[in-house]
């Protein structure tokens, strides 16, 4: 990465503070398939390295990076021991099984309906051809509202409760600390502030705890960001305690929390409280952040590519009926062009773009046809992998057609938005359910316009590639079933 990368992680850490390290890394990888980003950390860009690093048969495992950020108990995403990961995945697999989607769809539909009620009140008069919206007509921040949607949805799916963000139009919620004190906080603020601070410094490795303390002493900015970490933990703790009280009183429901507590046949899992809280924490984090980013990116890229928008809207209209508000998952889950648009948006802007690190075994491993010494960290950024021109020609172009037919099937092994192998995202089915239903429903009901066609959305990378506001003008479409 730099001449200093061979002796220090500091260059990569400094690049992380600039806000889009994956884009910088992609630029470097145009010249080199393998880049040293730390003394014992190699970054890869060639698609053939995916199975070596992340595949089901890989000898690599999660290592020190995940230990540094884990709490008192590991959750499914940061547990490093393979046997322990298998135990956790067995406990949680029933909760995330495809067969549960039908049981949970009504929860998603309810949240889409609430979102549409908010959008309806913010609709404006149609935009005349050739005009651009006036400022006061940019009444919908699509990024904000769809994040409210995913937060409300995952809390309902996971804990059968309501945060009410869509109804309130804000994300204020209760954080309950271990000392019993309660605070009203912004869900997004406390979560993203802490993640941003962590993402800047974690690359320093085992020195992270000491560096964090020092940085908090000398920088009020970082002290403020890190201090919000316990407040996010407090949101999780409050939600976990409230749901556990209901469980103790006999409330048993078909949801994520129930799966944590006992198996389908009623056998208690006997998990420690810290493990329960850790699993709820990653569910609320991953379940609300990544999907919201993906939903935002699909809309943004469709509005930037009007021909694609016309095509996908025609496909959606062909399966809907007049007066239909929330479009059923059964109608949209097999729409090829809609799914292609969603996948293409996640290819261009993967919600979690950073290099998910793995460590080679002590005896070493073969990565990208070359031997790599033992205990070396190896990784691949999905942002980089999705720009491998040997797999994705013209990678910066939004071209959903690449995912259609046989060509699309051949691309799937190199699409690592949800990672790959045994450690791939367990919640991908829920994510697709939410993305397809909400995108189809709002595109069928509304027309949207950006501030102007050349307008670009800002993005900032911590562990996720987080988009800024997406201000849109919206107005109702006069759609009929036979359109």
C-alpha positions in Angstrom: 0.0 0.0 0.0 2.9 2.3 1.0 6.6 1.4 1.8 5.6 1.7 5.5 2.9 -0.9 5.2 5.5 -3.6 5.5 6.4 -2.5 9.0 3.3 -0.8 10.3 -0.6 -0.8 10.1 -0.6 2.9 10.5 -0.8 3.8 6.8 -4.0 1.7 6.4 -5.4 3.1 9.6 -4.8 6.7 8.4 -6.5 5.8 5.1 -9.5 4.6 7.0 -9.9 8.1 8.6 -10.3 9.6 5.1 -13.7 8.0 4.7 -13.5 5.7 1.7 -10.6 3.3 2.0 -12.2 0.6 -0.2 -12.3 3.0 -3.2 -8.6 3.9 -2.6 -7.8 0.2 -2.3 -9.7 -0.5 -5.6 -7.5 2.1 -7.3 -4.3 0.4 -6.1 -5.6 -3.0 -7.1 -5.9 -1.9 -10.7 -2.1 -2.2 -10.8 -1.5 -5.1 -8.3 -3.6 -8.2 -7.7 -2.1 -8.5 -4.2 -1.3 -5.6 -1.9 0.3 -5.6 1.5 -1.8 -3.3 3.7 -0.1 -4.2 6.9 3.0 -6.1 8.1 1.1 -9.4 8.0 -2.0 -8.5 6.1 -2.4 -9.1 2.4 -5.4 -7.8 0.3 -6.5 -9.6 -2.9 -8.5 -8.5 -5.9 -8.6 -11.5 -8.2 -11.9 -13.5 -8.1 -10.0 -16.8 -7.9 -8.9 -15.9 -4.3 -12.6 -15.8 -3.0 -12.9 -19.5 -2.5 -9.3 -19.7 -1.1 -10.1 -17.1 1.6 -13.9 -17.5 2.2 -15.0 -20.7 0.6 -16.5 -23.7 2.4 -13.3 -25.6 2.1 -11.0 -22.8 3.1 -8.3 -23.5 5.8 -8.5 -19.8 6.9 -10.4 -18.7 9.9 -11.5 -15.5 11.6 -8.8 -14.2 13.8 -7.5 -11.3 15.9 -9.5 -8.5 14.3 -12.7 -10.0 15.6 -11.3 -10.7 19.1 -10.4 -7.0 19.4 -13.9 -5.8 18.9 -15.9 -8.5 20.6 -17.5 -7.9 24.0 -17.7 -10.3 26.9 -19.5 -12.8 24.7 -19.1 -13.5 21.0 -22.0 -13.3 18.6 -22.4 -15.2 15.4 -20.5 -12.7 13.3 -17.4 -12.3 15.4 -16.9 -15.8 17.0 -13.6 -17.1 15.9 -13.7 -20.7 17.0 -15.1 -22.9 14.2 -16.8 -25.4 16.5 -18.4 -22.6 18.5 -19.6 -21.0 15.3 -21.2 -24.3 14.2 -23.0 -24.4 17.6 -24.3 -20.9 17.2 -25.4 -21.3 13.6 -27.3 -24.5 14.6 -29.2 -22.5 17.2 -30.0 -19.6 14.9 -30.5 -21.4 11.6 -34.1 -22.2 12.3 -34.8 -18.5 13.0 -33.4 -17.4 9.6 -34.7 -20.3 7.6 -36.4 -19.5 4.3 -39.6 -21.3 5.5 -40.0 -18.5 8.1 -40.3 -15.8 5.5 -44.0 -16.5 4.9 -44.6 -16.2 8.6 -42.8 -12.9 8.9 -44.0 -11.2 5.7 -47.0 -9.6 7.4 -44.5 -7.8 9.7 -42.7 -6.4 6.6 -46.0 -5.5 4.9 -47.1 -3.6 8.0 -43.9 -1.5 8.0 -44.2 -0.9 4.2 -47.8 0.3 4.8 -46.6 2.7 7.5 -43.9 4.0 5.3 -46.4 4.6 2.4 -48.7 6.5 4.8 -45.8 8.9 5.5 -44.8 9.2 1.8 -48.5 9.9 0.9 -48.5 12.9 3.2 -45.3 14.2 1.5 -46.3 13.9 -2.1 -46.2 16.9 -4.3 -47.6 17.9 -7.7 -46.1 16.1 -10.7 -42.8 17.4 -12.0 -43.1 18.8 -15.5 -40.8 17.3 -18.1 -37.4 19.1 -18.3 -37.9 20.8 -14.9 -36.0 20.2 -11.7 -37.7 20.2 -8.3 -37.8 23.3 -6.2 -36.2 22.9 -2.8 -39.4 22.7 -0.8 -40.7 19.8 -2.9 -37.7 17.6 -1.9 -39.9 16.5 1.0 -38.7 12.9 1.4 -35.3 11.9 2.6 -35.4 8.4 1.2 -32.3 7.3 3.0 -33.7 8.3 6.4 -37.2 6.9 6.0 -36.0 3.5 4.6 -33.7 3.2 7.6 -36.6 3.8 9.9 -38.3 1.0 7.9 -35.5 -1.5 8.4 -35.1 -0.6 12.1 -38.8 -1.0 12.8 -38.9 -4.3 10.8 -35.9 -6.0 12.4 -37.1 -5.2 15.9 -40.5 -6.7 15.1 -39.0 -9.8 13.4 -36.5 -10.3 16.1 -38.3 -9.3 19.3 -42.0 -8.9 18.4 -42.0 -5.3 19.6 -42.3 -1.9 18.1 -39.9 1.1 18.1 -42.4 3.2 16.2 -39.8 5.1 14.2 -42.0 5.2 11.1 -45.0 6.5 13.0 -42.9 9.1 14.9 -40.7 10.2 12.0 -37.6 10.0 14.2 -35.4 7.3 15.7 -35.4 8.4 19.3 -35.5 5.4 21.6 -34.5 4.3 25.1 -31.0 3.3 26.1 -30.9 1.5 29.4 -27.4 1.3 31.0 -26.3 -1.4 33.4 -26.5 1.0 36.3 -30.3 1.2 35.7 -30.2 4.8 34.2 -32.3 5.4 31.1 -31.5 7.9 28.3 -33.4 9.0 25.2 -31.0 8.7 22.3 -30.9 8.7 18.5 -30.5 5.1 17.3 -28.6 5.9 14.2 -26.4 8.5 15.9 -25.1 6.3 18.7 -24.6 3.3 16.4 -22.8 5.0 13.6 -20.7 7.3 15.8 -19.2 4.3 17.6 -18.7 2.3 14.5 -16.9 5.2 12.8 -14.5 5.6 15.7 -13.8 1.9 15.9 -13.3 1.6 12.1 -10.6 4.3 12.2 -8.4 2.7 14.9 -9.1 -1.1 14.9 -6.4 -1.7 12.3 -3.7 -0.9 14.8 -4.3 -4.5 16.1 -3.5 -5.5 19.7 -2.7 -1.9 20.6 -6.3 -0.9 19.9 -7.5 -0.7 23.6 -4.5 1.5 24.6 -4.7 3.7 21.5 -8.5 4.1 22.1 -7.9 5.4 25.6 -5.1 7.7 24.5 -7.1 9.1 21.6 -10.1 9.7 23.9 -7.9 11.7 26.2 -6.5 14.0 23.5 -9.4 14.3 21.1 -12.8 15.5 22.1 -14.2 14.4 18.8 -13.2 10.7 19.3 -14.1 10.9 23.0 -17.6 11.9 22.0 -17.9 9.2 19.3 -16.5 6.4 21.5 -18.7 7.5 24.4 -21.8 6.7 22.4 -20.9 3.0 22.2 -22.3 2.2 25.6 -25.5 4.0 24.6 -26.0 1.7 21.6 -25.4 -1.2 24.0 -28.0 0.3 26.2 -30.6 0.2 23.4 -29.9 -3.5 23.0 -30.0 -4.1 26.7 -33.3 -2.4 27.1 -34.9 -4.3 24.2 -33.5 -7.6 25.5 -34.7 -7.0 29.0 -38.2 -6.1 27.9 -38.5 -9.1 25.6 -37.1 -11.4 28.3 -39.7 -10.2 30.8 -42.5 -11.2 28.3 -40.8 -14.5 27.8 -40.7 -15.2 31.5 -44.4 -14.4 31.7 -45.1 -17.1 29.1 -45.1 -15.2 25.8 -43.7 -17.5 23.2 -43.7 -16.4 19.6 -42.3 -17.4 16.2 -39.3 -15.0 16.1 -35.6 -14.6 16.6 -35.7 -14.3 20.4 -37.7 -17.4 20.8 -35.1 -19.3 18.7 -32.4 -18.1 21.0 -34.2 -19.4 24.1 -35.3 -22.8 22.9 -35.5 -25.2 20.0 -38.7 -25.8 17.9 -39.5 -28.8 20.2 -39.2 -26.7 23.3 -35.8 -27.7 24.5 -34.0 -24.9 26.4 -30.7 -23.7 24.8 -29.6 -22.4 28.2 -27.5 -19.6 26.8 -25.8 -17.2 29.1 -27.4 -13.7 29.3 -24.4 -12.1 27.8 -24.6 -14.3 24.7 -28.3 -13.6 24.3 -27.6 -9.8 24.4 -24.7 -10.2 22.0 -26.8 -12.0 19.4 -29.6 -9.4 19.7 -27.0 -6.7 19.3 -25.7 -8.0 16.0 -29.2 -8.8 14.8 -30.3 -5.1 15.4 -27.1 -3.8 13.9 -26.7 -5.9 10.8 -30.4 -6.3 10.3 -31.1 -2.6 10.2 -28.0 -1.0 8.7 -27.0 -3.1 5.6 -30.5 -3.6 4.2 -31.3 0.1 4.6 -28.2 1.0 2.7 -29.0 -1.5 -0.1 -32.6 -0.2 -0.4 -31.3 3.4 -0.7 -28.7 2.4 -3.3 -31.2 0.7 -5.5 -33.4 3.7 -5.6 -30.5 6.1 -6.2 -29.1 4.1 -9.1 -32.5 3.6 -10.7 -33.1 7.3 -10.7 -29.7 7.9 -12.2 -30.5 5.4 -14.9 -34.0 6.2 -16.2 -34.1 3.4 -18.8 -33.5 0.8 -16.2 -36.2 2.4 -14.1 -38.8 2.2 -16.9 -37.9 -1.5 -17.4 -38.2 -2.5 -13.8 -41.4 -0.5 -13.2 -43.0 -2.2 -16.2 -42.1 -5.6 -14.8 -43.6 -4.6 -11.4 -46.7 -3.2 -12.9 -47.3 -6.4 -14.8 -47.9 -8.4 -11.7 -49.9 -5.8 -9.6 -53.6 -5.0 -9.4 -55.2 -1.6 -9.4 -55.3 -0.2 -5.9 -52.7 -2.6 -4.5 -50.6 -0.8 -1.9 -48.1 -3.3 -0.5 -47.1 -5.8 -3.1 -46.9 -9.4 -1.8 -43.5 -11.1 -1.7 -45.0 -14.0 -3.7 -45.5 -11.6 -6.6 -42.1 -10.1 -6.7 -39.6 -12.7 -5.4 -39.1 -14.2 -8.9 -39.2 -11.0 -10.9 -35.8 -11.3 -12.7 -35.2 -7.6 -13.6 -36.2 -6.4 -10.1 -33.8 -8.9 -8.5 -31.1 -7.9 -11.0 -31.5 -4.2 -10.1 -31.2 -5.1 -6.4 -28.1 -7.2 -7.0 -26.5 -4.7 -9.3 -26.9 -2.0 -6.7 -25.3 -4.2 -4.1 -22.5 -5.0 -6.5 -21.6 -1.4 -7.2 -22.1 -0.2 -3.6 -21.8 -3.2 -1.3 -23.2 -2.2 2.1 -20.3 -3.8 3.9 -17.3 -3.2 1.5 -14.3 -3.5 3.8 -11.8 -6.4 3.8 -13.3 -9.1 6.0 -10.1 -10.5 7.5 -9.2 -14.2 7.7 -6.0 -15.8 9.2 -4.1 -18.6 7.5 -3.5 -21.7 9.6 -0.1 -22.2 11.3 1.1 -24.4 8.4 0.2 -21.8 5.8 -2.2 -21.9 2.9 -2.4 -21.5 -0.8 -4.1 -18.3 -1.8 -4.4 -17.1 -5.4 -2.1 -20.0 -6.5 0.7 -19.0 -4.2 1.8 -20.2 -0.8 1.1 -17.8 2.1 2.9 -18.3 5.4 1.0 -19.3 8.5 -0.8 -16.8 10.8 -1.0 -14.2 7.9 -4.1 -12.1 7.6 -5.7 -12.3 4.1 -8.7 -10.5 2.9 -10.7 -9.2 0.0 -12.9 -6.1 -0.2 -16.3 -6.8 -1.8 -16.0 -3.3 -3.3 -12.7 -4.4 -4.9 -13.9 -7.8 -5.9 -17.0 -6.4 -7.7 -14.7 -4.3 -9.8 -12.7 -7.2 -11.3 -13.1 -6.5 -15.0 -12.5 -10.1 -15.9 -15.8 -10.9 -14.1 -17.7 -7.7 -14.3 -16.9 -5.8 -17.5 -17.4 -2.0 -17.3 -17.7 -2.4 -13.5 -18.7 1.2 -12.8 -21.7 1.1 -15.0 -25.1 0.2 -13.6 -26.2 -2.7 -15.9 -28.8 -5.0 -14.3 -28.9 -7.0 -17.5 -25.6 -8.7 -16.5 -27.5 -10.7 -13.8 -30.0 -12.1 -16.2 -30.0 -15.6 -17.7 -27.0 -17.9 -17.9 -24.6 -15.0 -17.6 -26.1 -14.0 -14.2 -25.8 -17.5 -12.9 -22.1 -17.6 -13.7 -21.6 -14.3 -11.8 -23.1 -15.6 -8.5 -19.9 -17.2 -7.1 -18.1 -13.8 -7.4 -20.9 -11.8 -5.8 -19.7 -11.4 -2.2 -22.0 -8.7 -0.8 -23.1 -11.3 1.8 -19.6 -12.8 2.0 -19.2 -16.4 1.1 -18.9 -19.9 2.5 -19.8 -21.1 6.0 -19.4 -17.6 7.4 -21.7 -16.0 4.9 -24.5 -13.7 6.1 -27.3 -15.8 7.8 -29.8 -13.0 7.3 -29.7 -12.6 3.5 -33.2 -14.1 3.0 -34.7 -11.5 5.2 -32.8 -8.8 3.5 -34.0 -9.8 0.1 -37.6 -10.0 1.4 -37.4 -6.5 2.7 -35.6 -5.1 -0.4 -37.9 -6.6 -3.0 -41.2 -5.8 -1.3 -40.4 -2.2 -0.4 -38.7 -1.4 -3.7 -41.6 -2.9 -5.8 -44.2 -1.2 -3.6 -42.9 2.3 -3.8 -41.9 2.2 -7.5 -45.4 1.0 -8.3 -47.1 3.8 -6.3 -44.8 6.8 -6.8 -42.7 8.8 -9.2 -39.5 10.2 -7.7 -37.1 12.9 -8.8 -33.5 13.7 -7.6 -32.7 17.4 -6.9 -31.2 17.3 -10.5 -29.8 14.6 -12.7 -26.1 15.3 -12.1 -26.7 15.2 -8.3 -24.4 12.8 -6.5 -25.1 11.2 -3.1 -22.3 11.4 -0.5 -20.9 8.2 1.0 -18.8 7.6 4.0 -17.2 4.3 4.9 -16.7 2.9 8.4 -17.4 -0.8 8.4 -20.4 -0.1 6.2 -20.5 2.2 3.2 -23.0 4.6 4.6 -24.9 7.0 2.2 -25.8 10.5 3.2 -29.3 12.0 2.8 -31.2 11.2 -0.4 -33.7 14.1 -0.8 -36.4 13.3 -3.3 -39.5 14.8 -4.8 -42.4 12.3 -4.9 -45.8 12.2 -6.5 -48.4 9.6 -7.1 -48.5 7.5 -10.3 -51.9 6.8 -12.0 -51.1 3.1 -12.5 -53.6 0.5 -13.6 -53.3 -3.3 -13.5 -53.1 -3.6 -17.3 -50.4 -0.8 -17.7 
